[in-house]
């Protein structure tokens, strides 16, 4: 049985994955997608670091933290595939 060319992103509490990584995607595409997610979280955290957090609503902070977690998880999944692809055979 051959291995699927697609790897599901880390589960977000659902039984059927809808978002998949193509394990055969070009390395630069995997890198660009991982970089975009990590950069988005970096910019979000830089925004937080320049603001007074005491003024933030707890619910908003929870939503922003969940968003950052999803983006970082996606970025890590992409980097894992990239690392796997870069391993010598």
MDTraj code that builds the backbone (N, CA, C; nanometers):
import mdtraj as md
import numpy as np

residues = "UNK UNK UNK UNK UNK UNK UNK UNK UNK UNK UNK UNK UNK UNK UNK UNK UNK UNK UNK UNK UNK UNK UNK UNK UNK UNK UNK UNK UNK UNK UNK UNK UNK UNK UNK UNK UNK UNK UNK UNK UNK UNK UNK UNK UNK UNK UNK UNK UNK UNK UNK UNK UNK UNK UNK UNK UNK UNK UNK UNK UNK UNK UNK UNK UNK UNK UNK UNK UNK UNK UNK UNK UNK UNK UNK UNK UNK UNK UNK UNK UNK UNK UNK UNK UNK UNK UNK UNK UNK".split()
xyz = np.array([
    [0.0849, -0.1180, 0.0000],
    [0.0000, 0.0000, 0.0000],
    [0.0891, 0.1239, 0.0000],
    [0.0628, 0.2165, -0.0909],
    [0.1457, 0.3366, -0.0994],
    [0.1009, 0.4402, 0.0028],
    [0.1959, 0.5220, 0.0411],
    [0.1697, 0.6271, 0.1394],
    [0.1033, 0.7459, 0.0697],
    [0.0010, 0.8030, 0.1351],
    [-0.0690, 0.9182, 0.0776],
    [0.0283, 1.0349, 0.0615],
    [0.0144, 1.1104, -0.0482],
    [0.1019, 1.2267, -0.0650],
    [0.0618, 1.3433, 0.0254],
    [-0.0494, 1.3284, 0.0970],
    [-0.0993, 1.4378, 0.1799],
    [-0.0935, 1.4027, 0.3280],
    [-0.0510, 1.4994, 0.4067],
    [-0.0406, 1.4846, 0.5516],
    [-0.1378, 1.5841, 0.6139],
    [-0.2274, 1.5369, 0.7005],
    [-0.3190, 1.6326, 0.7636],
    [-0.2447, 1.7240, 0.8603],
    [-0.2899, 1.8483, 0.8676],
    [-0.2374, 1.9382, 0.9701],
    [-0.2753, 1.8814, 1.1060],
    [-0.2011, 1.9175, 1.2089],
    [-0.2315, 1.8707, 1.3431],
    [-0.3787, 1.8972, 1.3728],
    [-0.4446, 1.7966, 1.4280],
    [-0.5897, 1.8016, 1.4504],
    [-0.6322, 1.9226, 1.5325],
    [-0.7423, 1.9806, 1.4922],
    [-0.8061, 2.0896, 1.5664],
    [-0.9411, 2.0350, 1.6142],
    [-0.9371, 1.9279, 1.6910],
    [-1.0580, 1.8663, 1.7469],
    [-1.1631, 1.8321, 1.6423],
    [-1.1200, 1.7720, 1.5319],
    [-1.2161, 1.7233, 1.4336],
    [-1.1705, 1.5853, 1.3870],
    [-1.2666, 1.5019, 1.3501],
    [-1.2334, 1.3638, 1.3157],
    [-1.1867, 1.3476, 1.1718],
    [-1.2307, 1.4350, 1.0834],
    [-1.1912, 1.4260, 0.9430],
    [-1.1093, 1.5499, 0.9080],
    [-0.9801, 1.5318, 0.8772],
    [-0.8984, 1.6490, 0.8447],
    [-0.9415, 1.7115, 0.7120],
    [-0.9472, 1.8432, 0.7109],
    [-0.9851, 1.9156, 0.5895],
    [-0.8664, 1.9901, 0.5289],
    [-0.7660, 2.0196, 0.6108],
    [-0.6479, 2.0913, 0.5626],
    [-0.5307, 1.9944, 0.5596],
    [-0.4673, 1.9858, 0.4446],
    [-0.3613, 1.8878, 0.4231],
    [-0.2364, 1.9543, 0.3671],
    [-0.1216, 1.8943, 0.3969],
    [0.0062, 1.9384, 0.3408],
    [0.0459, 1.8368, 0.2343],
    [0.0826, 1.8852, 0.1180],
    [0.1325, 1.7982, 0.0117],
    [0.2786, 1.7675, 0.0417],
    [0.3062, 1.6436, 0.0796],
    [0.4434, 1.6070, 0.1170],
    [0.5404, 1.6183, -0.0006],
    [0.4879, 1.6280, -0.1226],
    [0.5726, 1.6410, -0.2414],
    [0.5807, 1.7843, -0.2940],
    [0.5254, 1.8791, -0.2194],
    [0.5315, 2.0196, -0.2620],
    [0.6778, 2.0637, -0.2692],
    [0.7088, 2.1561, -0.3578],
    [0.8464, 2.2066, -0.3645],
    [0.8900, 2.2633, -0.2287],
    [1.0171, 2.2458, -0.1970],
    [1.0693, 2.2904, -0.0678],
    [1.0464, 2.4393, -0.0449],
    [1.0622, 2.5200, -0.1502],
    [1.0421, 2.6638, -0.1319],
    [0.8963, 2.6974, -0.1002],
    [0.8032, 2.6174, -0.1483],
    [0.6613, 2.6394, -0.1187],
    [0.6320, 2.6035, 0.0265],
    [0.6860, 2.4910, 0.0732],
    [0.6700, 2.4534, 0.2143],
    [0.7284, 2.5619, 0.3043],
    [0.8482, 2.6086, 0.2686],
    [0.9150, 2.7118, 0.3477],
    [0.8343, 2.8417, 0.3483],
    [0.7865, 2.8840, 0.2327],
    [0.7106, 3.0092, 0.2238],
    [0.5831, 3.0033, 0.3071],
    [0.5155, 2.8896, 0.3055],
    [0.3923, 2.8759, 0.3837],
    [0.4201, 2.8739, 0.5330],
    [0.5267, 2.8056, 0.5743],
    [0.5637, 2.8053, 0.7164],
    [0.6045, 2.9452, 0.7602],
    [0.6848, 3.0117, 0.6783],
    [0.7315, 3.1462, 0.7106],
    [0.6152, 3.2439, 0.7248],
    [0.5174, 3.2352, 0.6370],
    [0.4023, 3.3259, 0.6429],
    [0.3286, 3.3118, 0.7753],
    [0.3123, 3.1886, 0.8233],
    [0.2406, 3.1667, 0.9488],
    [0.3212, 3.2139, 1.0692],
    [0.4489, 3.1811, 1.0711],
    [0.5339, 3.2233, 1.1831],
    [0.5468, 3.3755, 1.1849],
    [0.5603, 3.4374, 1.0689],
    [0.5696, 3.5834, 1.0612],
    [0.4408, 3.6499, 1.1103],
    [0.3255, 3.5936, 1.0748],
    [0.1979, 3.6500, 1.1210],
    [0.1904, 3.6492, 1.2734],
    [0.2324, 3.5396, 1.3349],
    [0.2310, 3.5319, 1.4816],
    [0.3339, 3.6277, 1.5407],
    [0.4501, 3.6373, 1.4795],
    [0.5531, 3.7295, 1.5275],
    [0.5015, 3.8728, 1.5274],
    [0.4388, 3.9131, 1.4184],
    [0.3852, 4.0491, 1.4100],
    [0.2738, 4.0716, 1.5119],
    [0.1916, 3.9710, 1.5347],
    [0.0861, 3.9808, 1.6356],
    [0.1459, 3.9997, 1.7745],
    [0.2478, 3.9214, 1.8070],
    [0.3127, 3.9320, 1.9380],
    [0.3859, 4.0657, 1.9530],
    [0.4466, 4.1151, 1.8443],
    [0.5120, 4.2461, 1.8500],
    [0.4096, 4.3564, 1.8767],
    [0.2905, 4.3426, 1.8199],
    [0.1837, 4.4393, 1.8468],
    [0.1468, 4.4366, 1.9942],
    [0.1323, 4.3170, 2.0511],
    [0.1005, 4.3049, 2.1939],
    [0.2084, 4.3675, 2.2807],
    [0.3332, 4.3467, 2.2430],
    [0.4426, 4.3954, 2.3271],
    [0.4514, 4.5478, 2.3288],
    [0.3868, 4.6124, 2.2340],
    [0.3910, 4.7590, 2.2301],
    [0.2635, 4.8227, 2.2864],
    [0.1756, 4.7420, 2.3429],
    [0.0486, 4.7914, 2.3972],
    [0.0385, 4.7610, 2.5461],
    [-0.0539, 4.8285, 2.6114],
    [-0.0835, 4.8014, 2.7517],
    [-0.1829, 4.6856, 2.7588],
    [-0.1372, 4.5707, 2.8047],
    [-0.2213, 4.4513, 2.8089],
    [-0.3325, 4.4646, 2.9130],
    [-0.3133, 4.5474, 3.0138],
    [-0.4154, 4.5649, 3.1165],
    [-0.5475, 4.6132, 3.0572],
    [-0.5400, 4.6823, 2.9460],
    [-0.6595, 4.7364, 2.8824],
    [-0.7302, 4.6337, 2.7942],
    [-0.6687, 4.5196, 2.7736],
    [-0.7249, 4.4189, 2.6834],
    [-0.8352, 4.3390, 2.7523],
    [-0.9335, 4.3004, 2.6748],
    [-1.0434, 4.2181, 2.7222],
    [-0.9961, 4.0723, 2.7287],
    [-1.0320, 4.0005, 2.8351],
    [-0.9874, 3.8620, 2.8539],
    [-1.0336, 3.7713, 2.7400],
    [-1.1540, 3.7907, 2.6921],
    [-1.2058, 3.7084, 2.5826],
    [-1.1270, 3.7350, 2.4548],
    [-1.0982, 3.8619, 2.4280],
    [-1.0187, 3.8949, 2.3096],
    [-0.8801, 3.8329, 2.3181],
    [-0.8179, 3.8392, 2.4351],
    [-0.6855, 3.7788, 2.4517],
    [-0.6905, 3.6285, 2.4275],
    [-0.7959, 3.5637, 2.4749],
    [-0.8104, 3.4193, 2.4533],
    [-0.8237, 3.3887, 2.3042],
    [-0.9027, 3.4675, 2.2329],
    [-0.9189, 3.4470, 2.0884],
    [-0.7874, 3.4693, 2.0141],
    [-0.7151, 3.5721, 2.0521],
    [-0.5867, 3.6007, 1.9870],
    [-0.4842, 3.4915, 2.0169],
    [-0.4842, 3.4414, 2.1400],
    [-0.3920, 3.3331, 2.1753],
    [-0.4258, 3.2061, 2.0972],
    [-0.5538, 3.1763, 2.0818],
    [-0.5949, 3.0587, 2.0048],
    [-0.5538, 3.0726, 1.8583],
    [-0.5685, 3.1929, 1.8044],
    [-0.5267, 3.2191, 1.6665],
    [-0.3763, 3.1982, 1.6510],
    [-0.2997, 3.2508, 1.7450],
    [-0.1542, 3.2337, 1.7409],
    [-0.1175, 3.0863, 1.7498],
    [-0.1875, 3.0107, 1.8348],
    [-0.1579, 2.8680, 1.8500],
    [-0.1830, 2.7919, 1.7201],
    [-0.2933, 2.8208, 1.6525],
    [-0.3241, 2.7528, 1.5268],
    [-0.2186, 2.7854, 1.4215],
    [-0.1833, 2.9129, 1.4089],
    [-0.0822, 2.9518, 1.3100],
    [0.0530, 2.8881, 1.3398],
    [0.0926, 2.8859, 1.4665],
    [0.2204, 2.8241, 1.5022],
    [0.2174, 2.6734, 1.4791],
    [0.1048, 2.6091, 1.5109],
    [0.0927, 2.4650, 1.4887],
    [0.1039, 2.4339, 1.3403],
    [0.0357, 2.5116, 1.2565],
    [0.0455, 2.4928, 1.1117],
    [0.1894, 2.5119, 1.0642],
    [0.2539, 2.6183, 1.1125],
    [0.3928, 2.6445, 1.0746],
    [0.4849, 2.5313, 1.1154],
    [0.4651, 2.4782, 1.2354],
    [0.5472, 2.3654, 1.2823],
    [0.5228, 2.2409, 1.1978],
    [0.3968, 2.2145, 1.1622],
    [0.3666, 2.0999, 1.0757],
    [0.4378, 2.1135, 0.9415],
    [0.4343, 2.2328, 0.8842],
    [0.5028, 2.2562, 0.7569],
    [0.6538, 2.2399, 0.7713],
    [0.7100, 2.2925, 0.8795],
    [0.8544, 2.2786, 0.9020],
    [0.8936, 2.1333, 0.9254],
    [0.8059, 2.0551, 0.9892],
    [0.8340, 1.9127, 1.0084],
    [0.8426, 1.8401, 0.8749],
    [0.7505, 1.8707, 0.7830],
    [0.7551, 1.8096, 0.6500],
    [0.8806, 1.8551, 0.5767],
    [0.9127, 1.9828, 0.5866],
    [1.0335, 2.0356, 0.5233],
    [1.1571, 1.9645, 0.5773],
    [1.1650, 1.9493, 0.7089],
    [1.2782, 1.8794, 0.7700],
    [1.2864, 1.7347, 0.7256],
    [1.1717, 1.6692, 0.7181],
    [1.1682, 1.5304, 0.6725],
    [1.2200, 1.5203, 0.5295],
    [1.1791, 1.6160, 0.4449],
    [1.2216, 1.6148, 0.3052],
    [1.3711, 1.6418, 0.2901],
    [1.4291, 1.7179, 0.3816],
    [1.5712, 1.7529, 0.3721],
    [1.6631, 1.6433, 0.4257],
    [1.6063, 1.5425, 0.4910],
    [1.6880, 1.4331, 0.5436],
    [1.7479, 1.3535, 0.4283],
    [1.8752, 1.3163, 0.4409],
    [1.9346, 1.2338, 0.3354],
    [1.8671, 1.0967, 0.3318],
    [1.8524, 1.0433, 0.2139],
    [1.7856, 0.9121, 0.1975],
    [1.8675, 0.7993, 0.2524],
])
top = md.Topology()
chain = top.add_chain()
for i, resn in enumerate(residues, 1):
    res = top.add_residue(resn, chain, resSeq=i)
    for name in ("N", "CA", "C"):
        top.add_atom(name, md.element.get_by_symbol(name[0]), res)
traj = md.Trajectory(xyz[None], top)
